[in-house]
Amino acid sequence: MSDINGIKKELKELIVESLNLEDLTANDIGDLDTLFGEGLGLDSIDALELGMAVSRRYNVRLSKDRDENTKHFKNVSTLAALVIELTNS
């Protein structure tokens, strides 16, 4: 799997669906929008739910290292890069 634009689109849809973000659509989320804090405003519970959704959707195992995950879950682009890395390894 290496179509980064397709993965970004899927991830945006996954974020909206898995976190029940009723006020947003996938089109409202920019590739570089910060997911947590001042960006989309997601919190630690959202991070867990999103991590589980990504793991299930792409059949990948995420790191248990919080700092490592924080780096990869910065925005849709960094998350897409992680998915590509994990699915190609």
VOKOL-95480 format. One record per atom (N, C-alpha, C): residue number from 1; residue in one letter; x, y, z; atom name. Coordinates in steps of 0.05 Angstrom, whole numbers. Layout:
# VOKOL-95480
ATOM:i:aa:c1:c2:c3:at
ATOM:NUM:a:X:Y:Z:CA
...
This chain:
# VOKOL-95480
ATOM:i:aa:c1:c2:c3:at
ATOM:1:m:17:-23:0:N
ATOM:1:m:0:0:0:CA
ATOM:1:m:18:25:0:C
ATOM:2:s:16:41:-21:N
ATOM:2:s:34:63:-22:CA
ATOM:2:s:21:89:-33:C
ATOM:3:d:-4:89:-37:N
ATOM:3:d:-18:113:-47:CA
ATOM:3:d:-24:131:-23:C
ATOM:4:i:-5:149:-18:N
ATOM:4:i:-7:166:6:CA
ATOM:4:i:-32:183:6:C
ATOM:5:n:-40:193:-17:N
ATOM:5:n:-64:210:-18:CA
ATOM:5:n:-89:194:-12:C
ATOM:6:g:-90:170:-21:N
ATOM:6:g:-113:152:-14:CA
ATOM:6:g:-113:146:15:C
ATOM:7:i:-90:141:27:N
ATOM:7:i:-89:135:55:CA
ATOM:7:i:-97:159:72:C
ATOM:8:k:-88:183:64:N
ATOM:8:k:-95:207:78:CA
ATOM:8:k:-126:211:78:C
ATOM:9:k:-138:206:55:N
ATOM:9:k:-167:208:53:CA
ATOM:9:k:-181:188:71:C
ATOM:10:e:-171:163:71:N
ATOM:10:e:-182:142:88:CA
ATOM:10:e:-179:150:118:C
ATOM:11:l:-156:160:125:N
ATOM:11:l:-150:167:153:CA
ATOM:11:l:-169:190:162:C
ATOM:12:k:-173:209:145:N
ATOM:12:k:-192:231:152:CA
ATOM:12:k:-220:221:157:C
ATOM:13:e:-228:202:140:N
ATOM:13:e:-255:190:143:CA
ATOM:13:e:-255:173:169:C
ATOM:14:l:-234:159:174:N
ATOM:14:l:-232:143:198:CA
ATOM:14:l:-233:160:223:C
ATOM:15:i:-219:183:223:N
ATOM:15:i:-220:201:246:CA
ATOM:15:i:-248:210:251:C
ATOM:16:v:-262:219:231:N
ATOM:16:v:-289:229:234:CA
ATOM:16:v:-308:207:244:C
ATOM:17:e:-306:184:232:N
ATOM:17:e:-324:162:239:CA
ATOM:17:e:-318:150:266:C
ATOM:18:s:-293:143:271:N
ATOM:18:s:-286:129:296:CA
ATOM:18:s:-289:147:321:C
ATOM:19:l:-286:173:317:N
ATOM:19:l:-289:191:340:CA
ATOM:19:l:-316:205:341:C
ATOM:20:n:-333:198:322:N
ATOM:20:n:-360:210:322:CA
ATOM:20:n:-359:240:322:C
ATOM:21:l:-343:252:304:N
ATOM:21:l:-341:281:302:CA
ATOM:21:l:-363:292:285:C
ATOM:22:e:-385:297:298:N
ATOM:22:e:-410:305:283:CA
ATOM:22:e:-407:332:269:C
ATOM:23:d:-390:350:279:N
ATOM:23:d:-388:377:268:CA
ATOM:23:d:-367:378:246:C
ATOM:24:l:-354:356:239:N
ATOM:24:l:-333:356:219:CA
ATOM:24:l:-338:335:197:C
ATOM:25:t:-327:341:174:N
ATOM:25:t:-327:321:153:CA
ATOM:25:t:-297:316:147:C
ATOM:26:a:-292:295:132:N
ATOM:26:a:-264:289:124:CA
ATOM:26:a:-252:312:109:C
ATOM:27:n:-268:326:93:N
ATOM:27:n:-258:349:78:CA
ATOM:27:n:-250:372:95:C
ATOM:28:d:-260:373:120:N
ATOM:28:d:-253:395:138:CA
ATOM:28:d:-226:392:150:C
ATOM:29:i:-214:368:148:N
ATOM:29:i:-188:363:160:CA
ATOM:29:i:-166:365:140:C
ATOM:30:g:-147:383:145:N
ATOM:30:g:-125:387:128:CA
ATOM:30:g:-103:367:134:C
ATOM:31:d:-86:361:114:N
ATOM:31:d:-65:342:118:CA
ATOM:31:d:-46:349:140:C
ATOM:32:l:-42:375:145:N
ATOM:32:l:-23:384:165:CA
ATOM:32:l:-36:396:190:C
ATOM:33:d:-63:394:192:N
ATOM:33:d:-76:403:216:CA
ATOM:33:d:-68:387:239:C
ATOM:34:t:-60:400:261:N
ATOM:34:t:-52:386:285:CA
ATOM:34:t:-77:371:296:C
ATOM:35:l:-74:346:302:N
ATOM:35:l:-96:330:311:CA
ATOM:35:l:-104:335:341:C
ATOM:36:f:-84:340:357:N
ATOM:36:f:-88:343:386:CA
ATOM:36:f:-83:372:395:C
ATOM:37:g:-95:379:418:N
ATOM:37:g:-90:406:428:CA
ATOM:37:g:-105:427:412:C
ATOM:38:e:-91:447:403:N
ATOM:38:e:-103:470:389:CA
ATOM:38:e:-113:463:361:C
ATOM:39:g:-105:442:349:N
ATOM:39:g:-114:435:322:CA
ATOM:39:g:-143:426:323:C
ATOM:40:l:-147:400:319:N
ATOM:40:l:-174:389:320:CA
ATOM:40:l:-185:387:348:C
ATOM:41:g:-167:389:367:N
ATOM:41:g:-175:389:395:CA
ATOM:41:g:-180:361:407:C
ATOM:42:l:-168:341:394:N
ATOM:42:l:-171:314:404:CA
ATOM:42:l:-157:311:431:C
ATOM:43:d:-166:292:447:N
ATOM:43:d:-153:288:473:CA
ATOM:43:d:-142:260:476:C
ATOM:44:s:-133:252:499:N
ATOM:44:s:-119:226:503:CA
ATOM:44:s:-139:203:498:C
ATOM:45:i:-164:206:505:N
ATOM:45:i:-183:185:500:CA
ATOM:45:i:-187:181:470:C
ATOM:46:d:-188:204:456:N
ATOM:46:d:-190:203:427:CA
ATOM:46:d:-166:189:415:C
ATOM:47:a:-142:194:426:N
ATOM:47:a:-118:182:416:CA
ATOM:47:a:-119:152:418:C
ATOM:48:l:-129:142:441:N
ATOM:48:l:-132:113:444:CA
ATOM:48:l:-152:101:424:C
ATOM:49:e:-175:114:421:N
ATOM:49:e:-195:105:402:CA
ATOM:49:e:-185:106:373:C
ATOM:50:l:-171:127:366:N
ATOM:50:l:-160:130:339:CA
ATOM:50:l:-138:109:335:C
ATOM:51:g:-121:105:354:N
ATOM:51:g:-100:84:352:CA
ATOM:51:g:-112:57:347:C
ATOM:52:m:-133:50:362:N
ATOM:52:m:-146:24:358:CA
ATOM:52:m:-159:22:330:C
ATOM:53:a:-171:44:321:N
ATOM:53:a:-184:44:295:CA
ATOM:53:a:-163:41:273:C
ATOM:54:v:-141:54:275:N
ATOM:54:v:-119:52:255:CA
ATOM:54:v:-108:23:255:C
ATOM:55:s:-104:12:279:N
ATOM:55:s:-94:-15:282:CA
ATOM:55:s:-112:-35:268:C
ATOM:56:r:-138:-32:273:N
ATOM:56:r:-158:-51:261:CA
ATOM:56:r:-160:-47:230:C
ATOM:57:r:-161:-22:222:N
ATOM:57:r:-166:-16:194:CA
ATOM:57:r:-142:-25:176:C
ATOM:58:y:-118:-21:186:N
ATOM:58:y:-94:-27:170:CA
ATOM:58:y:-80:-52:179:C
ATOM:59:n:-91:-66:199:N
ATOM:59:n:-80:-90:210:CA
ATOM:59:n:-50:-86:217:C
ATOM:60:v:-45:-65:232:N
ATOM:60:v:-18:-59:241:CA
ATOM:60:v:-17:-58:271:C
ATOM:61:r:7:-61:282:N
ATOM:61:r:12:-59:310:CA
ATOM:61:r:27:-33:316:C
ATOM:62:l:15:-16:332:N
ATOM:62:l:27:10:339:CA
ATOM:62:l:46:6:363:C
ATOM:63:s:65:24:365:N
ATOM:63:s:84:24:387:CA
ATOM:63:s:69:29:413:C
ATOM:64:k:80:18:435:N
ATOM:64:k:69:25:461:CA
ATOM:64:k:83:49:473:C
ATOM:65:d:103:59:459:N
ATOM:65:d:118:82:468:CA
ATOM:65:d:102:108:462:C
ATOM:66:r:94:122:483:N
ATOM:66:r:77:145:480:CA
ATOM:66:r:91:167:463:C
ATOM:67:d:116:172:469:N
ATOM:67:d:131:193:453:CA
ATOM:67:d:132:186:424:C
ATOM:68:e:136:161:417:N
ATOM:68:e:137:151:390:CA
ATOM:68:e:110:156:376:C
ATOM:69:n:88:148:390:N
ATOM:69:n:62:152:379:CA
ATOM:69:n:54:181:376:C
ATOM:70:t:63:198:395:N
ATOM:70:t:57:226:393:CA
ATOM:70:t:69:238:368:C
ATOM:71:k:93:229:361:N
ATOM:71:k:107:239:337:CA
ATOM:71:k:91:231:312:C
ATOM:72:h:81:207:311:N
ATOM:72:h:67:197:288:CA
ATOM:72:h:38:207:286:C
ATOM:73:f:26:213:308:N
ATOM:73:f:-2:222:308:CA
ATOM:73:f:-4:253:308:C
ATOM:74:k:17:266:299:N
ATOM:74:k:17:295:299:CA
ATOM:74:k:-4:306:280:C
ATOM:75:n:-6:295:256:N
ATOM:75:n:-25:304:236:CA
ATOM:75:n:-31:281:217:C
ATOM:76:v:-48:285:198:N
ATOM:76:v:-56:264:179:CA
ATOM:76:v:-32:255:162:C
ATOM:77:s:-15:274:154:N
ATOM:77:s:8:267:138:CA
ATOM:77:s:28:248:153:C
ATOM:78:t:34:255:178:N
ATOM:78:t:52:238:193:CA
ATOM:78:t:40:210:199:C
ATOM:79:l:14:210:203:N
ATOM:79:l:0:185:208:CA
ATOM:79:l:-1:168:183:C
ATOM:80:a:-5:180:160:N
ATOM:80:a:-5:165:135:CA
ATOM:80:a:23:154:129:C
ATOM:81:a:44:169:135:N
ATOM:81:a:71:158:132:CA
ATOM:81:a:76:134:149:C
ATOM:82:l:66:135:174:N
ATOM:82:l:68:112:192:CA
ATOM:82:l:54:88:180:C
ATOM:83:v:30:92:171:N
ATOM:83:v:14:69:160:CA
ATOM:83:v:29:57:136:C
ATOM:84:i:40:73:119:N
ATOM:84:i:55:63:96:CA
ATOM:84:i:79:47:106:C
ATOM:85:e:93:58:125:N
ATOM:85:e:117:45:136:CA
ATOM:85:e:110:17:148:C
ATOM:86:l:88:17:164:N
ATOM:86:l:81:-8:177:CA
ATOM:86:l:69:-29:159:C
ATOM:87:t:54:-20:138:N
ATOM:87:t:42:-39:120:CA
ATOM:87:t:62:-49:99:C
ATOM:88:n:84:-35:96:N
ATOM:88:n:105:-44:77:CA
ATOM:88:n:127:-59:90:C
ATOM:89:s:126:-62:116:N
ATOM:89:s:148:-76:130:CA
ATOM:89:s:142:-105:135:C
